Amino acid sequence: GAMSAGGGTGRGAGRRRGRVDVANGRGWVTRGERGDDLDMPGGPVTDPADEPVAAYGMLPGDPIRVRVVDDHALFRRGLQMVLEQEPDIEVVGEASDGSEAVEQAAETLPDIVLMDVRMPKRGGIDACTAIHDAVPSAKIIMLTISDEEADLYDAIKAGAMGYLLKEISIEEVASAIRAVYGGQCLISPSMASHLLTEFAATRHKTDARR
């Protein structure tokens, strides 16, 4: 089942860091305060659905600007239709590959870029680096079917603030957008386990050398 970071649900959970709660059935695992040990930006560990929109410092009439990048037109359209129902989210465009995403980013200045990892012409990880150079304020969420550990690590190195598998319900994407916009970093539970395993192995090697 899905897991959520934090010691429980509600605002109290957001004050605990580095723990994983499997009881409340949400679909997110976030990077905790030990994220710096993994060269990742730290952030509060909490369920994005527990925090109201106002908690992220958003103002009424100031929606989160989102660009959708995926080589499957049907998926892009479905995601756009769902996000357009959210009053605090505005889809400012779409792209079918990484090259288009990079070219258009500077024009539309998105707050969030939802992007697939593997696409023709230019992949999402390479595009992630280029978009950060062009629009440093943009936060990128990789939304993909790829559960390859190498893709996860490369995405983090490229500066992605989220790595979510498409196994999550499309309706939950809005919660992820709000969370990342508010400064959190999200990783799907199954991928987070890979990351924790790799981190543990690295720490073990470091301790062994001391």
Order of alpha helices (4+ residues) and beta strands (2+ residues): beta-beta-beta-beta-alpha-beta-alpha-beta-alpha-beta-alpha-beta-alpha-beta-alpha
